[in-house]
Amino acid sequence: MINGIQLDVIWLDYDMIEVMVTCSNGYFSGTAEIYLGHDGLAKLADSLNGFPSNLADTRTVEIGTFDPDHADGGLRLRLSCTDSCGHAVAEVKLRGCGCRGLGEAGSVALCIKVEPAGIDSFVLQLRQIDATIGVSAFLPMAG
């Protein structure tokens, strides 16, 4: 996998879609399968749109679940600027199905340097995903 965050549509029906979320920063990586309503990716795109609007802008979004009583996985993504030049980082917490909680086997927490232009492209890709298995969106790690 190329370093960054990738969401792939792997299953769908009339009520929901299932996405595989894969993330890597070159040192750590993880994968989780997450169920969403058909509007889940559009809501994710709306939450990330326009980041960063200023140097103090911070966005935290969550898809799926972190409730250990549910079989589903979860993604928690926190975007923030790291300096006065607008460099940004994505703090990623990923919970796999069957994992009791973050820090347990089946979970990963990592940071990925990202660029605002990469986030803009990711938002556009999320908005273009339709109900088609195999379609994906990718947020690359900054070089």
N, C-alpha and C positions, 0 to 999 in steps of 0.2 A: 504494500500500500504506500502511496505517496503521502507524506505528512500533511495532516489537516483533519477536517471533519467531513465525512461523506454520509449522506442519507440515500438509501436505495429502497424503492418500493418493491416489496417481495411478495405481497399477497393483498387481496382486496375482496370485498363483497359489497352488498348494497348499503351496509351500515358503517363500515370502517375500512381502513387500510392498515397494513402492517409495514413498517419500515425497519430496515437494518441500519443502525447507526454504527459507524466505524470511525475511530479517532486514533491519531498517533502524533507524537511530537518527536519521533526518532529514537526516544529512549523507552517510552511507555506507550502501550496501545491497548485498545479494548473494543469489543463489539457487543451490541445488545439489540434485541428485537423488541420493537415498541409498537403498540396499537394506538391509532388515532382515529378521530372522526374524519370524514372527508374534508373538513375545513381546517384540520389541524396544522397542515403545512402553510396554509395561507395566514393563519393566526401567528405562526412562528415568524413568517416573513414580515407581517405588520409590526411585530414587536421589535424586530431588528432593523427595520427600515430607517435610514438616515443616521445610523450610528457612525461616528460620534457627532452629535449636534454641537457639543462644546467639550472642553478638556475635562470637565467634571462629570460628563455623561457616563452613566453606568446602566447596563441593561442586564436583567436576570430573567431568564425564561426557562420553563420546564415543560417537557412533553413526556407522555407516559406516566409512570407512577413510581414513587419511592416507598410505597406502602408494602411491607413484607408479606402482608396477607393476600396480596394480589400476585398472580402469576406473571404479569406483564413487567417489562423492564422500564427504565426511565433515563432521561437525559436532562441534566441541569446545566445550563450554559450561562456564564456571567461574563459580559464584555465590559472592559474598562480601558481607559487610557493610562499609559505608564509614565508619560512625561509630557512636557509642555510643547513638544513637537507633534503630538497626536499619534505617537506609536501606540498600538493597542495590543491587548492580550485577551485570549479566550480561556477562561478557567472552565474546564470540562469535568463534570462528575457523571459517571455512567454506571447504572445498576443493571445487571443482567437478570434474567428470569431465574427465580429461585434464590436469589441473594437476599439474605436477611437485612442487610443494611450497608451503607457506605463504610469502607474499611474492611469489609468481610470479603472472603473469596467470592469471585464473580462481580467485583466492582473495580473501577479504576477512577483515579482523580489525576488530572494533569493540566499543564498550562501549554498553550499554543500561541506563539506570536502571530498576529494577523494584521492585515492592512485594511484601511477603510475601503479601498477599491475592491478588495477581495470580498468584503462583507456586502457591498453593493451588488456584486455579481452573484453572490450566494442568494441574496434576497430575490433577484430576478429569476434565478433558476428555481427556487422554491415556488414562486408564483406561476411558473410555467409547467410545473408537474401536474399532470392530469391523472386520471384513474387508469394508469397503464403500468403493468408489472415490468420492472427493469429500468424505469426512468430514475434518474438520480440528480442530486445537487451536491456540489463540492465547495467547501471553504478551504483554500490552501493555506498552509503555514507560510508566514513571511520568511524570506531568505535572509 
